[in-house]
Amino acid sequence: MAKTGAGLWTLSGVNTFSGGVTVNAGTLRATTSTAALGAGTLTLSGGTLELANASGLSFGRATTIDGNVTVVSNVLSDGNGVTHSLGTLSIGAQTLTVNAGSHVTGTVAGLTFGAATLTDSATFAVGTNAQLTLGALSSNGDVATLTKTGAGTLLLGTAASSSNWVVGNNLVINQGVVQLNLASAVGSSAKTNVVVNATTAGTTAAFNLNNVNQSVLSLTFGGTGGTSTSTNNVSTGTGTLTLAEM
């Protein structure tokens, strides 16, 4: 099943088709049931996927992103945000934008994926009042760069793949917060180069260990595109950040 064209298409209720869903353009809205997207895979090639419900839904759809796309986490009437979840994630050299929906007027709107594989360098643009959670990071054994933009928060809450998240991978934070919720989220040893470089005037880029211990290959503040009015922060809390290179 493929969504094309600029319009809105809504899937609701229990759908049992297993052939997969592809979004190419426009907006596909999934609501009311964890089975709204069927039982197959989900491919996002363009356009927008809106997940909307009064409470968070776990759709459980393995997701491949092969174009620049937007996922909106929404509720059905004005109020606090909820967290919707999909399945595993595979993304290449694309940008995934995650936004809070128009009805989210209170607490943050969340989107959660399972294990996340970067088949190339990818950008995650998390908007204001939105939060994206990724499971165990993998880069298929190749060097890749994960770039975080947008004012929202990216949570890394699972230990990165010990074999497929390799030495020399890069985490670049250009805006907002990247927060670790578990030690080894960017490698059980010093594998990742971390760059904290706010590139939008008047904004903050932050790397938050959230009280866990993490080793990194290197840590860089600032760089190309940084401005005189932007701020770069690292917060450890009670955790320890260990640098392999100075």
C-alpha positions, 0 to 999 in steps of 0.5 A: 500500500503506497501513499502518494499525492499531497493530500491526507489519508487516514488509517484507523482500526485493526488492519490485517494486511501484511504487504507493507506501507510506503509513504511517498508524499502528502500525509498518512495519519495512523490512529486509534489502533496499534494495528492501524498500519497493518502487519507489514513493514513501513517505508518512509520515502517522503511526505509526513507520517502522523501518529495520533491518539489520546494515549501512546500507541505501539505500532511495532512496524519495522521502519526503513527511511530512504528519503527526507521525511517528517513524523508527527507525534500527536494527540486527538484534542488539545493537551499533553503529548504522548509517546508513540512507538514504531519498530526497528529503524534503518536510515541512510543519508537522509533527514528524519524530522520529528515534530509535536502535533498541533494538538500538543499543548502540554508535555512533550510529544514522543516518538520511540524506535527500537534498534537503529541502524545507520546505513550512511550518515543521517540527521535527526531534526527534533523540533520544539516540544518533541522527543525522539528515542532511539534503541541500540545504535549500529552502523553496519560496521562502517563509519557513520555520522549521526547529526542532531538538529532542532530544539528538541531532545534525542534520547539514547537509552540502549547500549550501542551494538558492540560489533556494529557501532565502530571506532570512528563514528561521529555524534554531532550536536548542532542544536538541542539536547542529546541525552544518554539514558544508559552507559555505553549508549554511544559505545562500550569503549571509546568509539565515538567522536562527539562534536558539540557545535551550536550552529544557530544564533541564540541557541544551545547544543548540549550533550547530557550524560544524565548521571551515567558513565560514557567513554568517547574517542574525542570531544570537540566544542564549536567548529564550522558554523558556530556563532557568537551568540550560541552556547555549547554545553556538556553535562555529566551529573554524577556520571563520568565522561572519559576522553580517549584523545585530548 
